[in-house]
Amino acid sequence: MSEPLQRPEWDSATYHRISAPHVEWGKKVLAKLTLRGDETVLDAGCGTGRLTAELLERLPRGRVVALDISENMLRTARDYLQERYWGRVEFVRADLLGLPFQDRFDGIFSTATFHWVLDHDALFQNLHRALRPGGWLCAQCGGGPNLARLMARIESLAVRPPFSVALDEYEKPIFYTDAEAEAERLQRAGFTDIETGLESAPTRLENAAAYIEFVRTVILRHHLERLPNTGLRDLFMSELARQAGLDMPPYELDYWRLNMWARKQG
Ligand SMILES: C[S@@+](CC[C@H](N)C(=O)[O-])C[C@H]1O[C@@H](n2cnc3c(N)ncnc32)[C@H](O)[C@@H]1O
């Protein structure tokens, strides 16, 4: 058994099924890339591999290293990709803050991952080291006022009984930063040709059940793990869904994405 790097673990089967919003965002990021087709690219935080597959389709003579900290995510990614892309995809379980690579990649692609990493100076130093001279970084993560409405609701529930015993003063392990600060960090890490920007990406779920499944799987793993039993977790989620049902439009998540592009000097 390998050491648990990711706690709480992801429900990767559910993520794989419900991550259509992430796949749509990621496809738009990929569409901006100009590729020769023979590059070696790191997918940094590959999750269950749905976007890794899209990346591999753009690299018919290239290779991808699909990297993630989560054993569950990597297992699902391996099942999804290994046979179809045999010999062109390698799976690595590692923390982005301890990347085991130097001057290895022509490019680094990453979506919906960097906001889970709290130290972006250290993150960009790791990514910069992993790139070959002239290599590019193309990434998108949550940023700016990402999910501000949902986060405010979570904070106001967290200080009230019966949730406050477990959640009062809980600091969420998420880092949403803005475009200017991110550009400065990229520059400090040694990147050039830097472009960063925020875009709004509101995402509507179909009904209360879909909203609850999405939010508990994608956004609230850490909060829910702290609550001591299933009854309290269900109560927490049903209260969030009740409030979201009153919004206009209902069950919409106020997502914002932070895009970034940068290059390691050649
Ligand atoms: C929301 S998923 C995104 C997966 C995929 N890129 C997508 O867009 O569907 C975030 C992924 O980042 C991974 N992750 C979070 N922190 C990480 C870290 N420090 N090092 C490596 N992977 C990390 C998680 O395990 C998870 O698989």
The ligand as a Tripos MOL2 file, in Angstrom:
@<TRIPOS>MOLECULE
LIG
   27    29     1     0     0
SMALL
NO_CHARGES

@<TRIPOS>ATOM
      1 C1        -11.2730   18.9520   -9.9690 C.3       1 LIG1
      2 S1        -10.0450   17.7740  -10.3590 S.3       1 LIG1
      3 C2         -9.6360   18.2360  -12.0270 C.3       1 LIG1
      4 C3         -9.2350   17.0500  -12.8500 C.3       1 LIG1
      5 C4         -9.1040   17.3170  -14.3580 C.3       1 LIG1
      6 N1         -7.9710   18.1690  -14.6500 N.3       1 LIG1
      7 C5        -10.3810   17.9280  -14.8780 C.2       1 LIG1
      8 O1        -10.3640   19.1210  -15.2480 O.co2     1 LIG1
      9 O2        -11.4030   17.2350  -14.8850 O.co2     1 LIG1
     10 C6         -8.6370   18.3630   -9.4540 C.3       1 LIG1
     11 C7         -7.5050   17.3510   -9.4460 C.3       1 LIG1
     12 O3         -6.3380   17.9420   -8.9000 O.3       1 LIG1
     13 C8         -5.6810   16.9540   -8.1350 C.3       1 LIG1
     14 N2         -4.7760   17.6360   -7.1940 N.ar      1 LIG1
     15 C9         -5.1070   18.4790   -6.1970 C.ar      1 LIG1
     16 N3         -4.0190   18.8880   -5.5340 N.ar      1 LIG1
     17 C10        -2.9570   18.2900   -6.1300 C.ar      1 LIG1
     18 C11        -1.5580   18.3040   -5.8870 C.ar      1 LIG1
     19 N4         -1.0300   19.0300   -4.8920 N.pl3     1 LIG1
     20 N5         -0.7580   17.5790   -6.6790 N.ar      1 LIG1
     21 C12        -1.2690   16.8270   -7.6970 C.ar      1 LIG1
     22 N6         -2.6050   16.7660   -7.9660 N.ar      1 LIG1
     23 C13        -3.4360   17.4870   -7.1930 C.ar      1 LIG1
     24 C14        -6.8140   16.2370   -7.4380 C.3       1 LIG1
     25 O4         -6.4330   15.0070   -6.8820 O.3       1 LIG1
     26 C15        -7.8270   16.1370   -8.5730 C.3       1 LIG1
     27 O5         -7.6870   14.9550   -9.3050 O.3       1 LIG1
@<TRIPOS>BOND
     1     1     2 1
     2     2     3 1
     3     2    10 1
     4     3     4 1
     5     4     5 1
     6     5     6 1
     7     5     7 1
     8     7     8 2
     9     7     9 1
    10    10    11 1
    11    11    12 1
    12    11    26 1
    13    12    13 1
    14    13    14 1
    15    13    24 1
    16    14    15 ar
    17    14    23 ar
    18    15    16 ar
    19    16    17 ar
    20    17    18 ar
    21    17    23 ar
    22    18    19 1
    23    18    20 ar
    24    20    21 ar
    25    21    22 ar
    26    22    23 ar
    27    24    25 1
    28    24    26 1
    29    26    27 1
@<TRIPOS>SUBSTRUCTURE
     1 LIG1         1 GROUP 0 **** ****
